[in-house]
Amino acid sequence: MKRVYNFSAGPGVLPEAVLKDAASEMLDYQNNGMSVMEMSHRTPMFQKIIDDAQKDLRTLMNIPDNYKVLFLQGGASLQFSMIPMNLMKKGVADYIVTGAWAKKAAAEAKKFGKVNIIASSEDKMFSYIPDVSDLKISDDADYVHMCDNNTIYGTKFHHLPNTKGKVLVSDISSCILSEEIDVSKFGLLYAGAQKNIGPAGITVVIIREDLIREDMPVNTPTMLRYDIHASKGSMYNTPPTYGIYLCGKTFQWLLNLGGIKAINKINEEKAALLYDYLDQSKLFFGTVEKNSRSIMNVCFKTNDPELDAKFISNAKNYDIVNIKGHRSIGGMRASMYNAMPVDGIKALVDYMKIFEKENLK
Ligand SMILES: *Cc1c(COP(=O)(O)O)cnc(C)c1O
């Protein structure tokens, strides 16, 4: 068996220990004679799996008791619709647009009400996080939406926006569990699992209880109501059982490692290895403003698209895969989620050094 250094932006690398553990239980989960995949979600055995997953996520993120944790489907993209459907009471929301996902979220919200773009970094290809210390928050806004870590561009908020008392909603798909966050500062947090938690097919939603409405328009699809999912413990219908089981394993892996503080230290170390190299390189350069850098997705380029292509294509000789940047900006992108080992970044930097030596004219 051979494993590569997988820098994919998502679905991304998962902890090897989690995969091995799941493999060992694939045919027979805890002497039950069947796989978790084959198990009814209405059994005590599965109830324990989902309860433990929720409990462990609560511990990891220090989620206050007045928040519900939901395991939903439809990806982060479905939250782009569910959030305005459920949270817009006055029909107005403010959006901060720092990348393609935030832009999509805003466009979707427009279908349900009035959307004000109160800050944007689109003028410079989303290469920075705008100043959000004194925004023109709309008086009648039901919430302010942000995307914390911009997966495609490699930027990250290092200060939360001042929402002037309005509810803050954040897409944390590509940074959940990578650093400590204060959940109590948010009304709603959401993340697709496939970046930093588990397989695609699960979206984690963390929502403050007072934002869960029951007085929804009668034509709201049942599956798109937070109150339904919350009252049924994420099991109104069949949940993605195997994915929840795998997410639970990742939560356990993180707890055993020492929690978010411990993984964040490793993430900072990995990011420093790559950024320090980039900052002194004469061939490669980072594409975003230094004070907006993400520690999860690092975007970089050379000045020559042909050289970028050569770098990407030769990477596999070093067991480095999925290093190509998003098609909208080109160049390279190294996604270094929690499960990417430090050795992966060392291998990448070693390869970059060799490549620089051979190609710097
Ligand atoms: C990947 C990603 C999405 C889209 O997630 P889906 O689960 O494919 O809908 C949304 N927001 C961010 C920040 C992402 O990284």
The ligand as a Tripos MOL2 file, in Angstrom:
@<TRIPOS>MOLECULE
LIG
   15    15     1     0     0
SMALL
NO_CHARGES

@<TRIPOS>ATOM
      1 C1        -16.0680   23.6970   -0.4850 C.3       1 LIG1
      2 C2        -16.7220   24.8980    0.0560 C.ar      1 LIG1
      3 C3        -18.0860   25.1520   -0.1390 C.ar      1 LIG1
      4 C4        -18.9740   24.2450   -0.9710 C.3       1 LIG1
      5 O1        -19.2040   23.0770   -0.2900 O.3       1 LIG1
      6 P1        -20.2020   21.9620   -0.8580 P.3       1 LIG1
      7 O2        -20.2440   21.0150    0.3090 O.co2     1 LIG1
      8 O3        -19.5890   21.3920   -2.0800 O.co2     1 LIG1
      9 O4        -21.5130   22.5900   -1.1140 O.co2     1 LIG1
     10 C5        -18.6350   26.2690    0.4400 C.ar      1 LIG1
     11 N1        -17.8860   27.1120    1.1740 N.ar      1 LIG1
     12 C6        -16.5690   26.9040    1.3750 C.ar      1 LIG1
     13 C7        -15.7900   27.8750    2.1940 C.3       1 LIG1
     14 C8        -15.9460   25.7890    0.8280 C.ar      1 LIG1
     15 O5        -14.6440   25.5930    1.0260 O.3       1 LIG1
@<TRIPOS>BOND
     1     1     2 1
     2     2     3 ar
     3     2    14 ar
     4     3     4 1
     5     3    10 ar
     6     4     5 1
     7     5     6 1
     8     6     7 2
     9     6     8 1
    10     6     9 1
    11    10    11 ar
    12    11    12 ar
    13    12    13 1
    14    12    14 ar
    15    14    15 1
@<TRIPOS>SUBSTRUCTURE
     1 LIG1         1 GROUP 0 **** ****
